[in-house]
Amino acid sequence: MAASPWKSELHWRLDGQQDRSSKTQNKLLDAAESLFFLDGYDATSVADIARKSGFSVGSVYHHFKDKKAIAFALFDRMTSEYAVTAKEACAPERWNGATITDILKGYIHFSIVNNRERPGFKIAALEAVRLDPSLGTHFQKLQIQLHRGLQILLLDRRSEIGHPDPEFASAYALDLLTALLRVRFDPAANDAQLTKLNEKQFRLHAISLCMSILQLERKLT
């Protein structure tokens, strides 16, 4: 099979072109995302964001009312990118000819690579949820949509699944995979065994568990 579409094309992204103002805002948000991840929201000042971005403090305030507004803008950017990318990722035509194992491997690869490139992508934006817990509902809905989109892709290949209840098994496997990735990427979980595996070992371990739940071995032998 050709290189996975997740591996070759997908990255967190927004639709459309950006004007000069939007480009400036995104550079400021990139700086804030990095600093919120490295130093935390509370320890980061507007001056720190200006210094990191290469713009003046005045430029920051021209685009954002205050630091809280930056956190909310990060949340908006993150959820917008999440929605666009998830929709593209779960498009059936993207996976023509792919097996369930191909899809799971692609999803894991995408998650690992994008977390490495942008480790603060979710963490920095979720500071907004801490400031306004009601935003968590919106993000949860996006996660459910991605989960359901992936499950549909798996169920479209139910002939590969050996488990007697494909609906249950596919949901269970994706729940487990989501939990494994969450622990893998959680900076506070550095003592967990999963974080001590290299990327190849983690992928093999995660895929093996999902295959066992779905009982793919029986269908693939």
SVG drawing of the C-alpha trace seen along z (x, -y; Angstrom):
<svg xmlns="http://www.w3.org/2000/svg" viewBox="-22 -50 35 68">
<polyline fill="none" stroke="black" stroke-width="0.4" points="0.0,0.0 1.1,-3.6 2.4,-5.8 -0.4,-6.5 -2.3,-9.6 -2.0,-10.6 1.8,-10.3 2.2,-12.1 -0.3,-15.0 -2.1,-15.6 -1.1,-18.3 -3.1,-20.5 -4.2,-23.3 -6.9,-25.9 -8.7,-26.6 -8.0,-29.5 -5.4,-32.1 -4.2,-34.5 -3.9,-38.3 -1.1,-40.2 -3.0,-40.9 -3.9,-37.2 -0.3,-36.2 0.8,-38.6 -1.8,-37.2 -0.7,-33.6 2.9,-34.5 1.8,-35.9 -0.3,-32.9 2.6,-30.6 4.8,-32.4 2.1,-32.2 1.5,-28.5 5.2,-27.7 5.5,-29.7 2.3,-28.5 3.5,-24.9 7.1,-25.5 6.5,-28.0 2.7,-27.8 0.0,-30.3 0.4,-32.0 4.2,-32.5 4.0,-33.9 3.6,-37.7 2.5,-39.7 6.0,-41.1 7.3,-37.5 5.0,-36.8 6.1,-40.0 9.8,-39.1 9.3,-35.5 7.3,-36.6 9.7,-39.4 6.9,-42.0 6.4,-44.9 4.2,-44.8 2.0,-47.4 1.5,-45.1 0.3,-42.4 -2.3,-44.7 -3.3,-45.9 -4.4,-42.4 -5.5,-41.1 -7.1,-42.8 -5.1,-40.9 -3.4,-37.6 -6.8,-35.9 -7.9,-36.9 -4.8,-35.3 -5.7,-32.0 -9.2,-32.2 -7.8,-32.9 -5.5,-29.8 -8.5,-27.7 -10.4,-29.0 -7.4,-28.3 -6.9,-24.9 -10.5,-23.8 -10.8,-25.2 -7.7,-23.3 -8.9,-20.2 -12.3,-20.3 -10.8,-20.9 -8.1,-18.2 -10.4,-15.6 -12.9,-16.1 -10.1,-15.5 -8.6,-12.6 -11.9,-10.7 -12.9,-11.2 -13.5,-7.6 -11.8,-8.3 -8.5,-9.1 -8.4,-5.5 -9.3,-3.6 -7.5,-0.3 -6.4,-0.7 -6.8,2.0 -7.8,1.4 -4.2,1.8 -3.2,-0.9 -5.7,-3.3 -4.6,-2.7 -1.0,-3.0 -1.7,-6.2 -3.6,-7.7 -0.8,-6.9 1.9,-8.2 -0.1,-11.5 -0.6,-11.9 3.1,-11.3 4.5,-13.5 2.2,-16.4 2.7,-16.3 6.5,-16.3 6.2,-19.3 3.7,-21.2 3.8,-19.8 1.9,-22.7 -0.9,-22.5 -3.6,-21.2 -2.0,-22.0 -1.7,-25.7 -5.1,-26.1 -6.7,-24.1 -5.6,-26.9 -8.8,-28.6 -10.8,-25.7 -9.3,-26.3 -10.3,-30.0 -13.7,-29.2 -14.8,-25.5 -17.8,-25.8 -15.4,-25.7 -14.6,-22.1 -18.0,-21.0 -17.1,-22.3 -13.8,-20.5 -15.3,-17.3 -17.8,-17.4 -14.9,-17.7 -13.2,-14.7 -16.4,-12.7 -16.7,-13.6 -13.2,-12.4 -13.7,-9.2 -16.9,-8.5 -15.3,-9.3 -12.5,-6.8 -15.0,-4.2 -16.9,-4.5 -13.7,-3.9 -13.1,-0.7 -16.7,0.5 -16.5,0.0 -13.9,2.9 -15.9,5.0 -15.1,8.1 -11.6,7.8 -12.9,7.8 -13.0,11.1 -14.8,9.9 -18.5,10.9 -19.6,7.3 -17.7,5.0 -19.4,1.8 -18.3,2.5 -14.8,3.7 -14.1,0.7 -15.2,-1.8 -13.3,0.0 -10.1,0.1 -10.3,-3.6 -11.0,-4.5 -7.9,-2.5 -5.8,-4.1 -6.9,-7.6 -6.0,-6.8 -2.6,-5.5 -1.8,-8.6 -3.0,-10.9 -0.6,-9.3 2.2,-9.3 1.8,-13.0 1.1,-14.1 4.2,-15.9 3.1,-15.0 3.2,-11.3 6.9,-11.0 7.1,-8.1 4.6,-6.0 6.0,-3.0 4.5,-4.2 6.6,-7.3 9.7,-5.1 9.1,-3.3 10.7,-4.8 8.3,-5.7 8.6,-2.4 8.0,-0.4 5.0,-2.5 3.4,-2.1 3.9,1.7 2.5,2.0 -0.5,-0.2 -1.3,1.6 -0.9,5.0 -3.4,4.1 -5.9,2.8 -5.5,5.8 -6.2,8.1 -9.4,6.2 -10.6,6.3 -9.4,9.9 -7.8,8.9 -5.2,11.7 -7.9,14.3 -9.0,12.6 -5.6,11.7 -4.0,15.2"/>
</svg>
